[in-house]
Amino acid sequence: MSRVFELTATIALCLLAGCATLPDTQLLLERHTVQTARFESARGPLSARQNAAILARLKSKAGDLDILEKHIAVEEAIVESPLILGNKVTLLQDGEATYAAMFAAIRKARDHINLESYIIEGDEIGQQFADLLLEQQGRGVQVNVIYDSVGAFNTPKAFFERLTAGGIQILEFNPINPLKVKKQWLINNRDHRKLLVIDGRTAFIGGINISNVYSSGSVVRRAGKPAANTVAWRDTQVQIEGPVVGKLQKLFMNTWEKQHGKPLAPKEYFPALKAQGNEIVRAIGSTPDDPYSLIYLTLMSAIGNAEKHVYLTNAYFVPDPQLLKALMDAAGRGVDVKLILPSESDFAVVFHAGRSHYSTLLNAGVKIYERTGALLHSKTALIDGVWSTVGSTNLDWRSFLDNDEINVVILGREFARKMEAVFAKDLQASEAIDPEHWERRPILLRFKEWMARVWGRLL
């Protein structure tokens, strides 16, 4: 329902005011001066000598891949957010494991809890979160919640009223009702982020909203569909502990301030953070207020500098011409480009719009697979076995132009191996799209693809 409502609102606004367009990525990437990668530890920025030593060590472990030097330098200039050393990153698959980890972290909270989510349902999972958050608020832990007005369109008002009555600070992102707007009515700008920060020390980000649909997990089945009302959802989240959590916390606080939320209760939102692991992480937030999508540009740069492989797993694939060209160019220079996309979707228009590009990609040598046995909702990328990203960003126009999104980039072989294992597992549960067979698909499917593609910019 929220996706349908969002599409309807988007169409209306674009017809009235026109739509924004994506930047010329090639021009922007060429304009940015290549600079040395910048690293920070829990103690602050490292010296030029320390930066060079870390980069040399990474290149040695990665087999001297140019992506580490070329792309990281460009990413550095674009994002203006440093690579942070000393983090522990735990890869979480599906809702069951993610909710269990979130609940455990919430129970351990001692100072504050900041939650930002596109969808917060009033169902069983939503009530479990509400009960736990209210319990912590009652213990003196300040809880602050941001929810998206469109994403929570079907959530009863009583759900949020109960949280407010319990002392939790609630902020509705860009309200649908213009009478509730404190500044400009921006119904087309949605908060698609999924971020949970505990005590400023632990963070969760990825594709998982707060809803019962994520509870079933993804059961691998090669054939057939899940039984009615038990559709499995396949999604990915990460739990992060370490200095980069401060950067993620800052993104939450920036959103609260931009949305004119009430002053937050004084808490230790930015505690001194110590190293918790060996992962190198960069936090990237993107909003329509930016001159261009930082997440979009950094992904384009990573694909453009790939030498060995590009593995993308994504729920909503409605690529713009530049992303299509980047993928085809990579395949053309011998890079192994694999896309895992849904075999079914909760939003048919997006599903068919994505499929309308299959022939072009397949003819260019891109390999496409559709995940079976579960509804795919992950948003991840793995490039050259050394550069990984997990977050809320889909590969569509809306994510790159209209939404507030959040991703993390994790640099290094160790985490990449875990990502590759998950990708391989999803690949086993997917069916390859055979180019010859695809060209023989029914006329009805071709018509649906053509119709959906007309609305591609709005999806």
N, C-alpha and C positions, 0 to 999 in steps of 0.2 A: 504493500500500500504506500509506504513512504517513497519508494522509487517512482511509482506512478505519479504521485502527487508532485514530486520533485520535477519530473519530466514536464508535466503540465504547466507548472509555474515557470519553468525555464523557457518553454516555447513561447509563452505569453510575453515574458520580459524581453526575449530576443527579438520578437516581432515588433515590439514597441520601441526598443532602444538600440537594437543592433547588438552583435556579439563581439566579444574580444577575440583576438587571434593570437596564435602562438608566435614567438619571435623567430627570426632567422637564426637558427642555432649555429650554423656554420660561421656566420659573420660574428656572432657573439663570442664563440669559442676562439676564433682567430684574434679578436680584439684583446682578450685578456692576456696580460703579460705572464708568461710562464715564470713561476717563482719556485723557490725551494719549499718542499713540504715542511709544514710547521707542526710540531708535536708539543703536547703539554702533558705533564704528570700531575699527580695530586698536589705537588708543591708549586706548580705554575709552569710557564714556558721554559723549554729547554734551550740550551745554547746552540748556535749554528753547528758547532762541532758534534754535539750530541745528536742533533737532527740528522746530520749526514751519516753518522754511525748507524743509527736505527734504520735509515733508508737502505744503506748498503747491506745490512743484515737481512732485511726483508727481501731484497732483490736476490740475495744469495739463496735464501730458502725457497723462493718462488721460481728458481731457474732463470734468473736475470730477465724476467719479463718486462718489456718496455711499459706495459700498462701502469706499473708501479711508479715509474718516474714521470712519464708523460701525463697520464690521467690525473694522478694525485696532485701534480702541480697545477693543472688547469682547475681541478675541483677546489683546490685551495683558494685560487683567485676568485672563483665564482661564489662559493658558499661563505667564505670569510669566517668559517668556524673551524677551529683546529682539530686535529686528530688527537684524541685523549688516550693516554696510556693507562694501564693498570686496572682494567675492568674485567669483571666476570660476567660472561654472557651465556645464559642457559636457553637452549632452543626448545620450545614447547610446541607440541602438535595437538591441534584440535581443542575444543572447548573444555572437555572433561579435565585434562591435565592442566590447562591454563587456569580454569576457575579454582582448582584445588590449590595451585601455587599462589594465586591472588588471595584466596581466603586465608591461607597460612600467613602471608605477609601482612594482611590487614589485622589479623589477631595479634601480631607482634608490634603493631604501631604504638608509639609512646608519645608522639608530639602532634602529628597531623597526617591527613590523608587527602590527596588531591586527585580527583577522578574526572576525566574528560572523555566522553563517548558520544559517537554519532547517534547510536540507538541505545536507549535504556527502556526495556520493556517492563510492564507491571506483572509479568508472569512469575512462575515459580523461581527461576533464576534471579529475576529482578528482586523478588521478595527476599531471597536469601542474602543478596547484597544489601538491601535496605535494612534488614534485621541486624546484620553484622555492623554496618556503618552506624546505625543508631546506638548500638551497644557501645561502640568505641566512642562516639560523641558523648554518651552518658558518663564515660570514664574520664572525660576531660581531653580526649584527643579531638582536635578540630578537624572536621570533615568539610571539604569544599567540592562541589560538584558542578560541572558544566555539561549540559546536554543540548543537542541540536533540536530546534523547534520542529523541523520537518522529520528528522529521524525518529523522534519520540511523538509523532503526530497521533498515534493510536494509544499512547500510554495515558491512562486515566489521570486527571488532575489530582485526584485524591492521593495518588502514589507520591507525587512530589510535595503535596501539602503535608503529608505525614512526615516526610524528611525535614521539611522546614519547621514544623511544630516541635521536632526533636532537637532543634538547634543547629541543624546542618545548613550551611550556606549554599543556596541553589542559584544557578545562573542559566537562563535560557538563551541560547545563542541565536541571534538574529530572529526574533519572534515573527511568526507568520502573521499574527494580529498586528496591524500597523499602529493600533492604539497603545500597544505595549512597547513600541520602539522608543529608545532613548535618544537616538541620533538619526541616522539615515536608514530607510527601509531597504534592506539588501536581501530580499528573499532568495536571490540566486546564489548568494555566497553562503555555503553550508560548512559546518564544522564536521569533517569526516574523520577526524582523529580518534584514535583509541589509545588513551594514555592514562596510566595509573602510577602515581608517585607516592611512596610511603616514607614519611619522615625525612624526605630529601635525600634518601640513601639507596632506595630500591625503586626501580621503575619497570613497568611492563608496557610494551608497545607491539602493534601488529595489526591484524585484520579482524580480531574478534570483538564484537559488540557484546552487550549484556542482554542476552535473550535465550530462551529455551532451545532455539533451533540449533545452537552449538553444542547442546548437551549430549547428543547421540554419538559424536565422534565419527571417524571415517573407517568403516569396516571394508577391507579390501575384497571386492568381488569382481571377477573378470567378466561376468555376464549377468544380465538381469538388473532390475532396479530394486531399491529397498522397498519394503512393504509400505503401504499407505500410512501416512502420519508418523513414519519413522525414518524419514530421509536423513541420511548421514551428511554432515557438513565437514568438509576438509579445510582446515585453516592453520595458520602459523602465527606464533607469537614469540617474543623473546622477553626473558627476565634479565634485567641488567643491574649489577651492583658495582659501584666504583665512581670515580671522579666525573664521568660523563653524565651521571644522573643530574648534576647541577645544571647542565645545559638543557636537559629535558624539562627540569623544573622551571627554568627561565621561560621556556616556550609556553608552559601552562600559565604562568604569571602574566606574561604579555597578553595572552588571550583574555584573561580576566580583566585586565586593565583596559584593553581596547573595547571590550563589551560593556564597560562602565559598571562592572559589578560593585557591590557594596564593599567598603574597606574590609579586608580580611583581618581576622583576629590575629594579634601579634603572636607569632610562633617562630620557631627556628627553621625557616624554610630553606636556608642555605647553610647547613652545618659544614664544618671542616671535614673533607672526605679523604679517606686513605685508599691506597691501592688494594683491590680485592682479587685481582687475577692478572692474566697476561694479555688480554684482548685489547686491541687498538680500535677505538670506536669514534665515529663522527656523527653528531646529531644534526639532522637537517629538517627544518620546518619550512613550510611553504604556504603563502596566503595570496589571494588576489591583489593585495595591496603592493606586493613586490613588483618590480619592473618586469620580472619573468619568473617562472617557476624554477626554484633552485633544484628541486628534486628531478624535474624534467631534464634540465641542462646537465646535471651530473650523471644521470643515466645515459643520456645521449653521448656524452664524452666517454663514459666507460665502454659503451658498445663500439664507439668509433675507434678506440684504442685496443680493443680485444685482439688477441693473436691466436688463441687456441679454441676457446669455446664461450658461447653465450647461452646460458640456461635460464629461461624466464618461466615462472609459474604465476598465472594471473587470472582473476575471476572475471573481470570485465575488460575485454580487449576490443577497443574501438580506436585504432591507431591513426594518428595524423600522417600526412605524406612524408614528413621528415623522419618520423620513427620507422615507417615502412622502408624508406630508403636506407636508413642506418642498418636495419636488419638484413636487407638484401645485399647491401655493400659488404657487410661482414661475411655473409655466406659466399659472396663472389670472390673474396680474397682468401678463401679456404678455411674460415672459422666455422666450427661446428655449431650451428645455431639451432637450438631446440626450444620449442614453445609447448608448454603443457597448459591447455585451456579446458574449460568445462565442456562436458558432453550434454549437459542440461543446465538451466539457469532459472533463478527466481525472477529474471527480467528478460522476457523473450525478445524484445526489440534490440537490446544490447547484444544478446546471444547471436541473433541473425546478422546484425551489423558487423560483428567481428568475423563471422564466417564468410561474409562477402569479400574479404581480403585473402582468403585461403589460396585461391588459384594463383594470384600474383606472387605470393610468398613461396608457394610450392615450386612454381616455375623458376624461381630464383635460387632454389636449393635449400630453403629454410625447411626444417622438419617440424611438423605439427602433430601433436598428440592430444587426444581428448580424454580427460580423467573420467573413468566410469565408477559406478558403485557409490558415488558420493557427489554432493554438490560442492564444487570447488570454489573456495572463497579466499585463498591465499594470495598474497602480493609479495613475491620474492624474486630476487635475481642473483645469479652466481656467474661470475665472469673470470675466466682463466684460472679457476681454482684458487683464487687469492682475494678477490673483491666480492663481498656479499652485501646485500641490502634486504632488510625486512621492514615493513611498515604498513601504512594505511592506503598507499597510493595505487590506484588501478591504472591500467594503460589506456586511458581514455581522455577525451578533451576536458570533461568535467573536472577530473582530478588535477589536471595541469593548469586549468584556467580559472575555475570557479570555486574550488573547495580550499579550506584550510586542511593541510595534510601533514603527516609527520613520518619520517623514516630514520633509520640508523644505518650507517655503513660500517661494516666490520671488516677490518683488513687483516689478512693472514691466512696461512694454510690450515691451521688447526680447526678454526671455526668453519672454514670453507669445506673441509672434509665432512663435517657433520651435515652441512647443507647439501653436499653432493649425495650423501647417503639417503637423505630424505627425498631428494629429486629422483634418485634411482628407484626408490620404493614407489613413488607416485607414477614413475614411468612404467613400472611393472603392472600397475593398476589402470593403465591407459591404453587406448587403441590408436595406432598410428593412422593418420589420414593418408591414404594411398592416392597419389596424383591422378592416376588413370581412373580409379573408381570414383574419385571426387567429381571428375568431369562428367560422369554419367548420373549424377544425382538428379532427382525428379525436378520437373519444371516448377512445381509448387514451392519447393525449397528455394529455387533461384529467385522466384518472385518475392518471397518473404525477405530474402537477403537484399534485393534491390530496394524494396520499400523501406527496410530498416536503415539502409545506408544513407538514404535521403536525409534522415534525421541524425546522422552520425555526430555532427558538431554539437548537438544538444545533449548527448548522452555522457 
